[in-house]
Amino acid sequence: MPIPSPYPDVSIPEVSLHRFLFGDGFGDRDGDVAVVDGSSGASLTFGELAGYVDRIAAALAERGIGAGDVVALFAPNNPYWVATFHGILRANAVVTSANSLYTPGELAHQLRDSGAELVVTVSPFLDRALAAMEEAGLGSDAVVVLDAADGHTTLRDLLGSTAATPPETVGPDDLAVLPYSSGTTGLAKGVELTHRNLVANLCQIGGQLDAESHSSILAVLPFFHIYGMTVMMNLGLHHRGTVVTMPKFDLEDFLRVVSEHEVKAVYIAPPVAVALAKHPVVDKYDLSCIETIVSGAAPLDGELGHAVGRRLGCRVVQGYGMTELSPVSHMIPIDRPEVSLDSVGFPVANVVCKLVDPVSGEEVGPGENGELWVKGPNVMRGYLNNPEATAATLDADGYLHTGDVATVTADGVFTIVDRIKELIKYKGYQVPPAELEALLLTNDKIADAAVIGVRDSDGEEVPKAFVVRQESGADLTEDEVMAFVAERIAPHKKVRVVEFIDAIPKSAAGKILRKDLRAREAGA
């Protein structure tokens, strides 16, 4: 039978995300720092941030951006990403957040699919942005640069607008953001998250996190990812804490920023935990300020988590979610040290779960494996312009079928044990096998290909390609295959292992039997 959250339902305000975070003002926090760049020290107070948001919204409205229009945000974490994100929403428009590592081709797909009318980026990304815009049919004038670039509109230009801030017309059921996710299978799809979804998830996770620990929060994981967007940026603003941004992860910079800014709450993905547990440079820095480390985006090994906790003298917990869940559906409460760190804890407030046998379709009980289904106010509206994928993921009763296999104890503690979806998770990033397979088949020397996730020497899941050579490609090497992919795709999607085989196993209908390849790998 359905398994509810052990927490009482929380009230979800019937407001937009902007009104939820900014609507009541900031009181005595108005002059305090809301967001600061950990490297440069550039910062915005809560009052300044609210002013930036209004000016950006006014300037966008002046350019004709309004309700239902989509603006792409293609930039690394910094204080102005935060201001621009909320300025777009305040203009009644929709944000589609793009991966900073994307190639022009990958970005062009998102621009076309989302229907983006404007791209906001930074000068180091401008060449890729302009190439993607040209491929997507956008003119070069449809770009705003957050820093500066000759001949292009800048953030300073937007802030100089004297236009009136537009009236707020969006409501809780309107679309707010379009992050891109591969879901359970296939190419990246636009995930329709409403204002209600985002507001709900902030309310849901507040009960399992200590608001006091959010007086300072490190945002090193990217804001373009829903984990960074909701759990770092927006939760930090909601708790009126200081969000300390980093444009990318570098271990020594990470440690320095945590120490210098006395960060209390640190959100990471498991690869960062490996460094915190093992790297000798950690001992050079005073990290006693850290009270809580929360791991997400990929499974954290319990022993690794405990090793980090012992070394840094802090509480380590992990959570579970998906882009399609805004993103958090489960979390270990920080005040429940007896809950196994190998687990993902309890469903958050307002969430109901089922575990369902993927073969029989029957619900399973405690201790049995079943696909995790999740229902709650944080569940996406659907996939953009993709009713087939939506119907395959969201059922008629409102449950989202996660594609992850879990167990639950009699006490309601969930543990993720396997994945029936074919998505590969590399360092928290999604890598869809179908995308790599399609790319490999564009190589004239490759007759067929299949991709699965395998574990490397550090226990990280990496893409492995099984390749069938064309007769004309008998001289094709593993290094050539990896280089071919690396030149055409974002770094986190690179093929890292190659094996040449005679034939790709397929079903009678022609579907790649990745389970057979996984069995072959296990046997090897």
ROTOR-812985 format. One line per 5 residues: number of its first residue (from 1); for each residue x, y negated, z negated of C-alpha. Coordinates in steps of 0.5 Angstrom, whole numbers, always signed. Each point is the difference from the previous one (the first is absolute). Example, Ala and Ser with C-alpha at 12.3 -4.5 7.8 and 13.67 -1.06 7.14 Angstrom:
BEGIN
1> +25,+9,-16 ~ +2,-7,+2
This chain:
BEGIN
1> +0,+0,+0 ~ +2,-7,+1 ~ +6,-3,-5 ~ -1,-7,-2 ~ +5,-4,-3
6> +0,+0,-8 ~ +0,-7,+0 ~ -6,-4,+0 ~ -2,-4,+6 ~ +2,-7,+1
11> -4,-6,+3 ~ +2,-2,+7 ~ -1,-7,+1 ~ -4,-1,+6 ~ +5,-5,+3
16> +5,-1,+5 ~ +8,+2,-2 ~ +1,-8,+0 ~ -5,-2,-4 ~ +2,+6,-5
21> +7,-2,+0 ~ -1,-8,+0 ~ -7,-2,-1 ~ +1,-1,-7 ~ +6,-4,+0
26> +6,+1,-4 ~ -1,-4,-6 ~ +7,+0,-4 ~ +3,+4,+5 ~ +0,-5,+5
31> +7,-2,+0 ~ +3,+6,-2 ~ +4,+4,+6 ~ -5,+5,+4 ~ +5,+3,+5
36> +7,-1,+0 ~ +5,+3,+5 ~ +5,+4,-4 ~ +6,-2,+5 ~ -1,-7,+1
41> -4,-3,-6 ~ -5,-3,+5 ~ -6,+0,-4 ~ -8,-2,+0 ~ -3,-2,-6
46> -8,+2,-1 ~ -2,-7,+2 ~ +5,+0,+6 ~ -2,+7,+2 ~ -8,-2,+0
51> +2,-7,+4 ~ +4,+4,+5 ~ -6,+5,+1 ~ -5,-6,+1 ~ +5,-4,+5
56> +1,+7,+4 ~ -7,+1,+0 ~ -2,-7,+3 ~ +6,+1,+5 ~ -2,+6,+3
61> -8,-2,+0 ~ +3,-6,+4 ~ +3,+5,+5 ~ -7,+3,+1 ~ +2,+6,-5
66> -6,+2,-4 ~ -5,+6,-2 ~ +2,+6,+3 ~ +6,-2,+3 ~ +6,+4,-1
71> +7,-3,-2 ~ +6,+5,+0 ~ +5,-1,-5 ~ +7,+2,+2 ~ +5,-2,-5
76> +4,+3,-6 ~ -2,-2,-8 ~ +1,-7,-2 ~ -5,-5,-3 ~ -2,-3,+6
81> -3,+7,+2 ~ -4,+0,-6 ~ -3,-7,+2 ~ -1,+2,+7 ~ -4,+6,-1
86> -4,-4,-5 ~ -1,-6,+5 ~ -2,+5,+5 ~ -6,+3,-4 ~ -2,-7,-2
91> -1,-2,+7 ~ -5,+6,+0 ~ +5,+4,+5 ~ +3,+7,-1 ~ +7,+2,-1
96> +3,+5,+4 ~ +7,+2,-4 ~ +5,+2,+4 ~ +6,+5,-2 ~ +7,-5,+0
101> +4,+6,+4 ~ -5,+1,+6 ~ +3,-1,+7 ~ -4,-4,+5 ~ -3,+6,+3
106> -3,+2,-7 ~ -2,-7,-2 ~ -3,-1,+7 ~ -5,+6,-2 ~ -2,-3,-6
111> -1,-7,+3 ~ -4,+3,+6 ~ -4,+5,-5 ~ -2,-5,-5 ~ -2,-6,+5
116> +5,-5,-4 ~ +0,-7,+3 ~ +6,-2,-4 ~ +6,+2,-3 ~ +4,-2,-6
121> +7,+2,+0 ~ +7,-3,-2 ~ +6,-2,+5 ~ +4,+6,-1 ~ -6,+4,+2
126> -2,-5,+6 ~ +3,+4,+6 ~ -4,+6,-2 ~ -6,-3,-1 ~ +0,-4,+6
131> +2,+6,+4 ~ -6,+4,-3 ~ -5,-6,+1 ~ +2,+0,+7 ~ -1,+7,+1
136> -7,-1,-4 ~ -2,-6,+5 ~ +1,-5,-6 ~ +3,-7,+3 ~ +6,-2,-4
141> -4,-6,-3 ~ -4,+5,-4 ~ +6,+1,-5 ~ +2,-4,-7 ~ +7,+1,-3
146> +0,-1,-7 ~ +7,-3,+0 ~ +2,-3,+6 ~ +1,+1,+7 ~ +1,-5,+6
151> -7,-1,+4 ~ -4,+4,-5 ~ -5,-2,-5 ~ +2,+1,-7 ~ -2,+1,-7
156> +2,-8,-1 ~ -5,-2,+6 ~ -6,+4,-3 ~ +1,-3,-7 ~ +0,-7,+3
161> -7,+1,+3 ~ -5,-6,-3 ~ -6,+4,+2 ~ -5,+2,-5 ~ +0,+7,-3
166> -5,+4,+3 ~ -6,+2,-4 ~ +0,+8,-2 ~ -5,+4,+4 ~ +3,+7,-1
171> -3,+5,-6 ~ +2,+6,-3 ~ -2,+4,+6 ~ +4,-3,+5 ~ +6,+2,+3
176> +6,-2,-4 ~ +6,+4,+2 ~ +2,+4,+6 ~ +6,+4,-2 ~ +2,+6,+4
181> +1,+7,-2 ~ +0,+7,+3 ~ -5,+3,-4 ~ +0,+7,+0 ~ +3,+1,+7
186> +1,-4,+6 ~ +3,-7,+2 ~ -1,-6,-5 ~ -7,-2,+0 ~ -3,-7,-3
191> -3,+1,-7 ~ -6,-4,-1 ~ +1,-3,-7 ~ -6,-4,-3 ~ +1,-6,-5
196> -4,+5,-4 ~ +5,+5,+1 ~ +6,-4,-2 ~ -4,-3,-6 ~ -2,+6,-3
201> +7,+4,+0 ~ +3,-6,-4 ~ -6,+1,-5 ~ +1,+7,+0 ~ +7,+1,-1
206> +0,-6,-6 ~ -2,+5,-5 ~ +6,+5,+1 ~ +5,-5,+0 ~ +2,-5,-5
211> -1,-7,+2 ~ +5,-3,-5 ~ +6,+4,+4 ~ -2,-4,+6 ~ +2,-6,-3
216> +6,+1,+6 ~ -1,+5,+5 ~ +5,+2,+6 ~ -2,+1,+7 ~ +5,+3,+4
221> -4,+5,+3 ~ -3,-4,+6 ~ -7,-4,+0 ~ -2,+3,+7 ~ -1,+6,-4
226> -6,+1,-3 ~ +4,+2,-7 ~ +4,-6,+0 ~ -6,-5,+2 ~ -5,+3,-5
231> +4,+2,-6 ~ +6,-5,+0 ~ -2,-6,+4 ~ -8,+0,-2 ~ +0,+3,-7
236> +6,-5,-2 ~ -4,-6,+2 ~ -6,+3,-3 ~ +3,+1,-7 ~ +3,-7,+1
241> +7,+3,+0 ~ +7,-2,+4 ~ +1,+4,+6 ~ +7,+1,+2 ~ +1,+1,+7
246> +6,+4,+4 ~ +0,+0,+7 ~ +3,+7,+0 ~ +3,+5,-4 ~ +7,+0,-2
251> +2,+3,-6 ~ +5,-5,-3 ~ -5,-6,+2 ~ -6,+4,-3 ~ +4,+1,-7
256> +2,-7,+0 ~ -7,-3,+1 ~ -3,+4,-5 ~ +5,-2,-5 ~ +1,-7,+2
261> -8,-1,+0 ~ -1,+5,-6 ~ -5,+4,+4 ~ -5,+4,-5 ~ -4,+4,+6
266> +4,+3,+5 ~ -4,+4,+6 ~ +4,+5,+4 ~ +0,+6,+5 ~ +4,+6,-2
271> +6,-1,+4 ~ +1,-6,-5 ~ -1,+4,-6 ~ +6,+5,+3 ~ +5,-6,+0
276> -3,-3,-7 ~ +1,+7,-3 ~ +7,+2,+3 ~ +4,-6,+3 ~ +6,-3,-5
281> -1,-7,+2 ~ -7,+0,-4 ~ +5,+0,-6 ~ +3,-7,+2 ~ -7,-4,-1
286> -4,-1,-6 ~ -7,+3,+1 ~ -3,+0,-7 ~ -5,-5,+3 ~ -4,+6,+4
291> -6,+2,-4 ~ -4,+4,+5 ~ +2,+4,+7 ~ -5,+2,+4 ~ +1,+5,+6
296> -4,+0,+6 ~ +0,+1,+8 ~ +2,+7,-1 ~ +1,+6,-5 ~ +5,-1,-6
301> +3,+6,-3 ~ -2,+0,-8 ~ +7,+1,-2 ~ +3,-5,+5 ~ -5,-5,-4
306> +2,+2,-7 ~ +7,-1,+2 ~ -1,-7,+2 ~ -4,-1,-6 ~ +6,+2,-4
311> +5,-4,+3 ~ -4,-6,+0 ~ -4,+1,-7 ~ -6,-2,+4 ~ -7,+4,+1
316> +0,+3,+7 ~ -7,+2,+3 ~ -3,+1,+7 ~ -6,-1,+4 ~ -3,+3,+6
321> -4,-4,+6 ~ -1,-1,+7 ~ +0,-6,+5 ~ -7,+2,+1 ~ -1,+0,-8
326> +2,-7,+0 ~ +4,+3,-3 ~ +0,+3,-7 ~ -5,+6,-2 ~ +4,+3,-5
331> +5,-2,-6 ~ +4,+2,-6 ~ -2,-5,-5 ~ +6,-3,-4 ~ -3,+2,-6
336> +0,+7,+1 ~ +7,+3,-1 ~ -3,+7,-1 ~ -3,+0,+8 ~ +5,+4,+4
341> +5,-4,+4 ~ -1,+5,+6 ~ -7,-2,+0 ~ -4,-6,+3 ~ -4,-1,-6
346> -7,-2,+0 ~ -5,-3,+5 ~ -1,-7,-1 ~ -6,-3,-2 ~ -6,+0,+4
351> +3,+6,+4 ~ -3,+7,+1 ~ +4,+6,+3 ~ -1,+7,+2 ~ +5,+5,+2
356> -3,+4,+6 ~ +3,+7,+3 ~ +2,-3,+7 ~ -2,+7,+3 ~ -7,+2,-3
361> -2,-7,-2 ~ -2,+2,-7 ~ +2,-4,-6 ~ +6,+3,-4 ~ +1,-1,-8
366> +5,-1,-5 ~ +7,+3,+2 ~ -2,+2,+7 ~ +3,-4,+6 ~ -5,-4,+5
371> +0,-6,+4 ~ -1,-6,-4 ~ -6,-4,+2 ~ -1,-7,-3 ~ -6,-5,-1
376> +0,-7,-2 ~ -1,-7,+1 ~ +8,+0,+3 ~ -2,+4,+5 ~ +1,-3,+7
381> -5,-2,+5 ~ +3,+4,+5 ~ +5,+0,+6 ~ +0,-6,+5 ~ -4,+2,+6
386> +1,+8,-1 ~ -6,+3,-2 ~ +2,+7,+1 ~ +6,-1,-5 ~ -5,-3,-5
391> -5,+5,+0 ~ +6,+5,+0 ~ +2,-3,-7 ~ -6,-3,-3 ~ -6,+5,-1
396> -7,-2,-1 ~ +0,+0,-7 ~ +6,-6,+0 ~ +5,+5,-2 ~ +7,-1,+3
401> +4,+6,+2 ~ +7,-1,-2 ~ +3,+6,+4 ~ +4,+1,-7 ~ +0,+6,-4
406> -1,-1,-7 ~ -2,+4,-7 ~ -3,-3,-6 ~ +0,+3,-7 ~ -6,+0,-5
411> +2,-6,-3 ~ +0,-4,+7 ~ +7,-1,+2 ~ +1,+1,+7 ~ +7,+2,+4
416> +1,+0,+7 ~ +3,+7,+2 ~ +0,+0,+8 ~ -2,-4,+6 ~ -5,+3,+5
421> +1,-6,+4 ~ +6,+0,+5 ~ +2,-7,-2 ~ +8,+0,-2 ~ +1,-5,-6
426> +8,-3,+1 ~ +2,-4,-6 ~ -8,-2,-1 ~ -1,-2,+7 ~ -5,+4,+5
431> +3,+4,+6 ~ -5,+3,+4 ~ +3,+6,+4 ~ -5,-1,+6 ~ +4,-7,+1
436> +7,+3,+0 ~ -3,+6,+5 ~ -3,-5,+5 ~ +7,-4,+0 ~ +4,+6,+1
441> -4,+2,+6 ~ +2,-6,+4 ~ +7,+3,+0 ~ +1,+3,+7 ~ +5,+5,-3
446> -6,+3,-5 ~ -5,+4,+2 ~ -4,+1,-7 ~ +1,-2,-7 ~ -3,+0,-7
451> +2,-3,-6 ~ -1,+2,-8 ~ +2,-3,-6 ~ +6,+4,-4 ~ +4,-2,-6
456> +7,-2,+0 ~ +6,+1,-5 ~ -3,-6,-4 ~ -7,+3,+0 ~ -3,-5,+4
461> -5,+2,+6 ~ +3,-2,+7 ~ -2,+1,+7 ~ +2,+6,+3 ~ -1,+1,+8
466> +0,+7,+3 ~ +1,-1,+8 ~ +0,+4,+6 ~ +5,-2,+5 ~ -2,-1,+8
471> +4,+4,+4 ~ +3,-6,+2 ~ +2,-2,-7 ~ +4,+6,-2 ~ +5,-5,-2
476> -4,-4,-5 ~ +3,+0,-7 ~ -3,-1,-7 ~ +3,-7,+0 ~ -2,-2,+6
481> -7,+2,-2 ~ +0,-4,-6 ~ +3,-6,+3 ~ -5,+0,+5 ~ -5,-1,-5
486> +4,-5,-4 ~ +0,-5,+5 ~ -7,+0,+1 ~ -4,+0,-7 ~ +1,-3,-7
491> +6,+3,-4 ~ -5,+4,-5 ~ -3,+4,+6 ~ +7,+2,+2 ~ +0,+8,+2
496> +6,+2,-5 ~ +0,+7,+2 ~ +0,+4,+7 ~ -1,+7,+1 ~ +0,+3,+7
501> -5,+6,+1 ~ -3,+3,+6 ~ -8,-1,-1 ~ -4,-5,-4 ~ -5,+5,-4
506> -7,-2,+2 ~ -7,+2,-1 ~ -5,+3,+6 ~ -2,-7,+1 ~ +7,-3,+0
511> +0,-3,-7 ~ +7,+0,-3 ~ +1,+5,-5 ~ +4,-4,-5 ~ -2,+5,-6
516> +4,+5,+4 ~ +6,-5,+1 ~ +0,-1,-7 ~ +0,+8,-2 ~ +6,+0,+5
521> +3,-5,-4 ~ -1,+3,-7 ~ +2,+7,+3 ~ +7,-4,+2
